[in-house]
Amino acid sequence: MAHEGEILWFSPEMRGVIPLDARFHIPHGLKKALRKRPFEIRWDTAFLEVMRGCADREETWIDARILDSYRGLHEMGFAHSVECWDAEGLQGGLYGVALGKVFFGESMFSRKTDASKIALVHLVERLRMHGFQLLDTQWLTPHLATFGAYEVPRDEYQELLRAALADLIRATNPSPPAVP
């Protein structure tokens, strides 16, 4: 997060995660909204616009430095956005970073009812389809709890993270050759 021009890293005692298994819950009212298909879902077509939508609030940690950093991650193929569009334009979405089999959700916003929630449902569907193991929300909020999000202690989170990054770690740190 950005604070007074610096980028700070946080490792909270308790970490928010959204389950990618059957524990993921879509609230009843949202199921009805999803059936109506109020938005066209797009991926990575307006990444910076999504970030700006997330930053458009009274207090935000998303400053110019964060925008530039995530733009670079997006250009490298690590940061992604899920967007909800209608005839009037971008109405909501979310963004985050994919690494290994982990998606680190950063922020979400809505200009119209349910837009960020619908983006989240589509994100979970895509993560499941691609075998992701962990959806990190950083913090647990009442809003995310309605989807089945829960907190895990830091040591348990680190184990989940290690498992979800295992293939990536092996690919970047191959075992040394055996000594004859």
Backbone bond lengths (Angstrom), bond angles and torsions (degrees), N, CA, C in turn:
res aa  C-N    CA-C-N  psi(-1)  N-CA   C-N-CA  omega(-1)  CA-C   N-CA-C  phi
1 M - - - 1.451 - - 1.520 108.68 -
2 A 1.308 115.31 152.62 1.460 119.93 177.67 1.521 109.58 -92.89
3 H 1.330 114.84 140.99 1.454 121.06 176.63 1.519 107.79 -148.93
4 E 1.321 116.13 115.87 1.464 122.48 179.28 1.526 112.21 50.74
5 G 1.329 116.30 46.51 1.452 121.61 175.10 1.515 115.69 82.95
6 E 1.319 117.81 -1.98 1.467 121.17 178.31 1.519 109.90 -111.14
7 I 1.324 115.92 150.72 1.463 120.43 173.30 1.520 107.29 -95.77
8 L 1.317 115.83 123.71 1.460 122.13 -178.68 1.518 109.52 -112.19
9 W 1.319 116.98 148.86 1.462 123.22 178.73 1.523 108.36 -111.47
10 F 1.321 115.79 139.53 1.450 121.14 -178.54 1.526 109.61 -123.54
11 S 1.325 114.99 143.12 1.455 121.82 173.51 1.528 106.96 -135.33
12 P 1.338 115.85 83.59 1.468 119.22 -174.76 1.533 112.46 -66.61
13 E 1.309 114.96 155.16 1.468 121.01 177.14 1.524 111.21 -58.24
14 M 1.335 115.83 -39.86 1.457 122.30 177.81 1.520 107.96 -117.60
15 R 1.334 116.27 135.52 1.467 121.51 -175.54 1.516 109.19 -117.81
16 G 1.323 117.43 134.70 1.456 122.16 177.45 1.520 111.13 -82.37
17 V 1.324 116.06 134.01 1.467 121.66 175.47 1.528 108.74 -137.24
18 I 1.330 114.93 150.43 1.461 121.24 174.15 1.518 106.69 -107.89
19 P 1.325 117.58 127.76 1.466 119.17 -179.62 1.529 111.29 -68.01
20 L 1.302 115.32 141.82 1.465 120.59 177.74 1.523 111.06 -102.88
21 D 1.320 116.54 9.26 1.460 121.24 178.85 1.534 108.73 -106.70
22 A 1.301 116.65 -157.55 1.467 121.85 -175.92 1.530 112.77 -65.26
23 R 1.323 118.18 -13.57 1.475 120.22 178.64 1.524 112.25 -73.88
24 F 1.348 117.16 -15.86 1.471 118.98 175.97 1.521 107.44 -63.73
25 H 1.314 116.18 130.13 1.458 121.36 -173.22 1.529 110.44 -120.96
26 I 1.313 116.03 128.46 1.466 120.50 173.64 1.522 106.77 -102.05
27 P 1.330 117.87 115.77 1.466 120.30 179.66 1.531 111.50 -56.25
28 H 1.335 115.75 148.22 1.464 122.55 -174.74 1.531 112.33 -53.17
29 G 1.322 117.28 -48.78 1.460 120.42 -178.54 1.525 112.25 -61.57
30 L 1.321 116.20 -34.27 1.457 119.69 178.87 1.522 111.11 -71.83
31 K 1.324 117.12 -33.89 1.470 119.78 175.66 1.522 110.26 -59.37
32 K 1.324 116.58 -40.87 1.464 120.61 177.89 1.523 110.51 -63.97
33 A 1.326 117.10 -42.97 1.469 120.64 179.48 1.522 111.01 -64.23
34 L 1.324 117.51 -39.07 1.467 121.40 179.81 1.530 111.24 -62.59
35 R 1.328 116.76 -37.53 1.467 120.12 179.48 1.527 111.41 -63.75
36 K 1.322 117.25 -29.11 1.474 121.28 -179.98 1.525 112.09 -77.86
37 R 1.324 117.38 -15.02 1.476 122.93 -178.93 1.531 111.52 48.72
38 P 1.333 116.40 63.48 1.469 118.90 -176.23 1.531 114.17 -74.05
39 F 1.330 116.87 -14.67 1.460 120.02 -176.10 1.518 111.41 -132.78
40 E 1.315 114.67 152.01 1.457 121.61 167.23 1.530 105.74 -87.82
41 I 1.329 115.77 129.15 1.464 120.02 -179.91 1.519 108.92 -93.75
42 R 1.317 115.24 128.78 1.466 121.55 176.50 1.520 108.75 -126.91
43 W 1.313 114.45 156.60 1.470 121.43 -179.12 1.523 108.83 -123.01
44 D 1.308 116.41 126.64 1.470 122.72 170.92 1.527 114.70 60.34
45 T 1.321 118.95 25.95 1.468 119.18 178.93 1.522 112.41 -95.21
46 A 1.334 117.79 -18.46 1.464 121.65 -177.71 1.530 109.42 -144.80
47 F 1.318 115.11 52.29 1.462 120.15 -173.28 1.535 112.49 -54.48
48 L 1.318 117.20 -53.50 1.475 119.26 -178.01 1.522 111.74 -65.75
49 E 1.316 117.51 -33.70 1.463 119.76 177.32 1.532 110.35 -64.80
50 V 1.316 117.21 -37.50 1.465 120.29 175.55 1.522 109.95 -63.96
51 M 1.328 116.74 -46.23 1.469 118.93 178.41 1.526 111.43 -59.07
52 R 1.320 116.22 -42.12 1.473 119.42 179.32 1.530 110.80 -65.29
53 G 1.333 116.84 -37.14 1.461 119.93 175.34 1.523 111.25 -62.23
54 C 1.321 116.48 -40.27 1.468 120.83 178.05 1.527 111.44 -66.69
55 A 1.330 116.97 -32.40 1.463 121.55 -178.19 1.524 112.85 -81.74
56 D 1.324 117.51 -14.00 1.460 122.21 -174.77 1.531 110.77 -80.01
57 R 1.323 114.86 75.51 1.465 122.34 177.46 1.513 108.56 -153.61
58 E 1.314 116.60 169.07 1.470 119.68 -175.89 1.524 112.36 -58.58
59 E 1.308 117.39 -48.28 1.466 121.23 178.22 1.516 108.22 -118.29
60 T 1.332 116.24 131.93 1.455 120.06 179.72 1.520 110.01 -148.01
61 W 1.300 115.08 149.70 1.462 121.24 174.25 1.528 110.41 -97.10
62 I 1.325 116.74 -2.42 1.461 121.96 -177.19 1.529 108.37 -90.17
63 D 1.321 116.35 98.73 1.460 121.19 178.96 1.533 109.59 -110.28
64 A 1.325 117.12 -173.65 1.470 121.44 -177.59 1.530 111.69 -59.08
65 R 1.307 116.75 -37.54 1.472 120.05 -179.62 1.529 111.05 -65.78
66 I 1.315 116.35 -42.58 1.472 120.85 177.84 1.533 109.51 -65.59
67 L 1.341 117.20 -44.43 1.468 120.06 177.91 1.529 110.94 -56.22
68 D 1.307 117.15 -46.42 1.470 120.65 179.92 1.526 111.35 -64.64
69 S 1.320 116.95 -42.09 1.473 120.56 -179.10 1.526 111.27 -62.88
70 Y 1.322 115.87 -46.66 1.463 118.86 -178.78 1.529 112.19 -72.35
71 R 1.336 116.66 -30.57 1.465 118.71 174.36 1.531 108.80 -60.02
72 G 1.325 116.94 -43.07 1.461 120.41 177.15 1.520 111.90 -61.71
73 L 1.330 117.28 -43.13 1.472 120.51 177.52 1.520 111.05 -63.24
74 H 1.337 116.42 -37.04 1.466 120.59 177.67 1.532 110.54 -65.48
75 E 1.310 116.28 -44.54 1.466 120.15 179.53 1.529 111.78 -63.40
76 M 1.327 117.65 -29.01 1.461 121.78 177.28 1.527 112.47 -83.83
77 G 1.345 117.40 -5.86 1.454 121.09 178.02 1.520 114.97 90.78
78 F 1.331 118.20 12.99 1.464 121.00 -179.68 1.530 113.26 -98.24
79 A 1.318 117.80 -34.91 1.464 121.05 -177.97 1.528 109.04 -98.94
80 H 1.337 115.06 140.62 1.461 121.02 -173.41 1.526 110.85 -138.43
81 S 1.321 114.21 156.32 1.466 119.68 175.19 1.524 109.43 -127.12
82 V 1.317 114.14 148.00 1.463 122.95 171.41 1.522 104.38 -116.15
83 E 1.321 116.63 127.22 1.457 121.34 -169.87 1.529 111.81 -125.40
84 C 1.319 115.89 141.13 1.464 122.79 175.51 1.521 108.53 -111.46
85 W 1.329 114.89 115.70 1.458 122.39 -176.80 1.526 110.31 -115.23
86 D 1.336 115.18 148.87 1.457 120.78 167.23 1.523 107.50 -138.11
87 A 1.321 117.71 -169.94 1.465 121.22 -176.27 1.530 112.30 -61.21
88 E 1.326 116.97 -21.83 1.466 120.89 -178.84 1.532 112.79 -92.79
89 G 1.325 117.73 -3.71 1.460 119.48 177.62 1.519 113.50 120.70
90 L 1.314 115.79 -159.97 1.464 122.68 -179.54 1.523 109.34 -72.18
91 Q 1.328 116.61 122.25 1.459 120.96 -176.04 1.524 114.15 -110.85
92 G 1.319 117.14 -8.14 1.454 119.88 178.14 1.504 110.18 167.83
93 G 1.314 114.46 172.49 1.452 118.74 178.39 1.502 111.36 165.99
94 L 1.314 113.63 -167.63 1.457 120.73 179.77 1.517 108.58 -151.69
95 Y 1.334 115.10 164.79 1.460 119.38 175.04 1.518 109.18 -144.78
96 G 1.313 114.26 160.84 1.457 120.49 178.48 1.510 110.09 -175.18
97 V 1.324 114.54 -170.63 1.457 122.13 -175.67 1.522 109.47 -120.69
98 A 1.334 115.99 132.28 1.465 121.97 175.68 1.525 108.05 -104.78
99 L 1.321 114.62 128.72 1.461 120.82 179.02 1.520 107.36 -146.31
100 G 1.322 116.60 122.89 1.459 118.97 -174.45 1.511 109.59 61.00
101 K 1.324 116.83 -126.93 1.465 122.17 177.86 1.530 110.62 -110.09
102 V 1.351 115.21 31.90 1.463 122.10 179.31 1.517 109.21 -121.31
103 F 1.320 116.08 137.31 1.456 120.81 168.74 1.518 106.67 -115.03
104 F 1.328 115.68 122.24 1.455 122.35 178.97 1.526 107.44 -97.50
105 G 1.324 116.08 99.49 1.457 120.27 179.57 1.515 109.71 -70.23
106 E 1.325 116.97 130.20 1.456 120.89 -176.54 1.523 112.76 -102.23
107 S 1.336 117.53 -50.84 1.456 119.24 -177.71 1.523 109.12 -163.96
108 M 1.336 115.24 163.07 1.454 121.52 178.51 1.529 108.81 -145.33
109 F 1.338 115.86 160.83 1.462 119.74 178.64 1.524 109.16 -152.22
110 S 1.331 114.48 160.80 1.468 121.82 176.59 1.515 109.42 -139.05
111 R 1.313 114.89 135.95 1.458 120.95 168.91 1.521 109.91 -104.60
112 K 1.334 115.80 -22.82 1.465 121.93 176.44 1.529 108.33 -128.10
113 T 1.310 115.33 154.98 1.461 122.64 -177.34 1.524 112.16 -50.22
114 D 1.305 115.56 130.94 1.461 126.06 173.37 1.534 115.33 72.23
115 A 1.329 119.41 0.77 1.467 119.86 -175.23 1.531 112.12 -59.90
116 S 1.322 118.32 -47.37 1.470 118.83 -178.86 1.529 110.81 -68.82
117 K 1.318 116.51 -35.25 1.464 120.10 178.95 1.529 111.10 -64.87
118 I 1.317 116.05 -42.55 1.466 120.57 178.64 1.524 110.26 -64.92
119 A 1.330 116.89 -39.00 1.472 120.20 175.81 1.530 110.20 -60.68
120 L 1.320 117.20 -40.93 1.463 121.04 179.69 1.525 111.44 -63.75
121 V 1.314 117.19 -43.41 1.473 120.39 178.67 1.532 109.93 -60.37
122 H 1.313 117.11 -43.50 1.472 120.00 178.88 1.524 111.59 -66.64
123 L 1.323 117.22 -36.24 1.471 120.20 175.57 1.522 110.21 -60.82
124 V 1.323 117.15 -48.74 1.473 120.26 -178.98 1.529 110.23 -60.27
125 E 1.322 117.99 -42.59 1.476 120.52 178.10 1.529 110.79 -58.46
126 R 1.323 116.98 -45.37 1.468 121.02 -178.70 1.533 110.74 -67.29
127 L 1.318 117.05 -41.89 1.466 119.70 179.13 1.527 110.59 -62.00
128 R 1.311 117.01 -42.67 1.469 121.02 177.14 1.528 110.52 -60.41
129 M 1.330 116.62 -45.57 1.458 122.41 -178.09 1.536 110.94 -59.04
130 H 1.319 116.82 -32.83 1.466 121.10 -176.71 1.525 113.30 -101.22
131 G 1.319 116.97 14.55 1.455 121.16 173.07 1.520 116.08 72.25
132 F 1.336 117.10 24.25 1.463 119.14 177.12 1.523 109.56 -65.92
133 Q 1.318 115.96 151.88 1.458 121.70 -176.66 1.521 113.29 -111.95
134 L 1.323 117.01 -20.07 1.459 119.05 -172.38 1.530 110.52 -144.92
135 L 1.327 115.99 131.84 1.459 123.15 171.47 1.524 106.86 -118.31
136 D 1.318 114.83 102.42 1.457 123.52 -176.22 1.525 108.90 -87.25
137 T 1.334 117.01 122.35 1.461 120.99 176.97 1.520 111.89 -104.14
138 Q 1.305 117.24 1.48 1.458 124.53 -178.33 1.521 111.33 70.00
139 W 1.317 116.49 -65.84 1.462 121.67 -178.28 1.522 108.76 -118.15
140 L 1.312 116.54 151.50 1.461 121.42 174.19 1.521 107.94 -93.16
141 T 1.326 115.77 127.28 1.465 120.90 175.49 1.522 108.20 -117.83
142 P 1.313 118.12 158.52 1.469 119.78 176.17 1.534 111.49 -56.86
143 H 1.324 117.11 -37.27 1.464 121.51 178.07 1.531 110.78 -59.27
144 L 1.332 117.61 -48.53 1.466 120.89 -179.40 1.524 112.18 -69.88
145 A 1.321 116.86 -29.81 1.467 120.43 178.96 1.529 111.17 -62.16
146 T 1.333 118.08 -28.25 1.468 119.88 179.06 1.528 111.38 -65.61
147 F 1.335 117.75 -17.33 1.465 122.42 178.13 1.536 111.81 -96.58
148 G 1.317 116.53 3.80 1.460 120.11 -179.04 1.514 113.37 96.48
149 A 1.320 118.02 5.94 1.469 120.74 178.14 1.523 108.90 -61.19
150 Y 1.311 114.16 148.52 1.458 120.30 -179.88 1.519 109.07 -148.24
151 E 1.324 116.15 170.59 1.458 121.10 179.74 1.517 110.65 -104.13
152 V 1.315 114.21 146.13 1.467 120.42 172.94 1.522 107.80 -126.90
153 P 1.335 116.83 146.89 1.465 119.68 176.87 1.534 110.37 -64.39
154 R 1.333 115.85 154.39 1.462 121.78 -176.55 1.524 112.92 -51.35
155 D 1.330 119.48 -45.17 1.470 120.59 -177.85 1.527 111.64 -65.12
156 E 1.330 117.68 -39.12 1.478 120.72 176.75 1.527 110.43 -67.51
157 Y 1.337 116.30 -40.99 1.463 120.52 177.25 1.528 110.45 -59.29
158 Q 1.310 117.15 -44.06 1.464 120.60 -178.70 1.527 111.23 -63.19
159 E 1.318 117.61 -33.94 1.474 120.57 175.46 1.532 110.61 -67.88
160 L 1.337 116.49 -44.66 1.467 120.30 176.97 1.528 110.32 -60.26
161 L 1.323 116.18 -42.39 1.461 121.30 -179.83 1.525 110.98 -64.61
162 R 1.317 116.71 -45.27 1.472 121.36 179.26 1.531 110.72 -58.52
163 A 1.315 117.12 -44.00 1.466 120.98 -179.94 1.534 110.90 -65.45
164 A 1.338 116.76 -41.38 1.457 120.45 -177.89 1.532 112.55 -72.87
165 L 1.316 116.55 -19.82 1.471 121.20 178.39 1.524 112.64 -101.52
166 A 1.335 118.01 2.45 1.468 121.73 -172.91 1.523 113.25 -55.04
167 D 1.323 118.00 -47.38 1.468 120.40 -179.41 1.521 111.31 -63.06
168 L 1.322 115.72 -40.59 1.459 120.29 178.99 1.528 110.93 -65.11
169 I 1.309 115.92 -42.61 1.469 120.12 179.69 1.525 110.21 -62.86
170 R 1.339 116.71 -43.58 1.475 119.74 178.72 1.527 111.08 -63.94
171 A 1.321 117.50 -38.62 1.463 120.76 -177.50 1.536 111.33 -68.74
172 T 1.335 116.81 -34.12 1.460 119.46 -177.78 1.525 113.31 -92.33
173 N 1.319 117.09 -16.14 1.469 122.14 179.91 1.522 110.20 -131.14
174 P 1.327 117.63 68.36 1.458 118.59 -177.79 1.528 110.94 -63.07
175 S 1.296 113.88 153.09 1.465 119.14 178.73 1.528 109.45 -63.19
176 P 1.312 116.67 144.72 1.471 117.50 176.71 1.518 110.14 -66.36
177 P 1.320 116.44 153.02 1.465 118.34 -179.93 1.523 110.38 -62.54
178 A 1.324 114.14 148.44 1.468 119.27 179.52 1.513 109.69 -67.61
179 V 1.295 114.68 141.85 1.463 120.30 177.32 1.521 108.01 -84.44
180 P 1.352 117.53 127.38 1.474 118.51 -177.73 1.510 112.01 -67.69
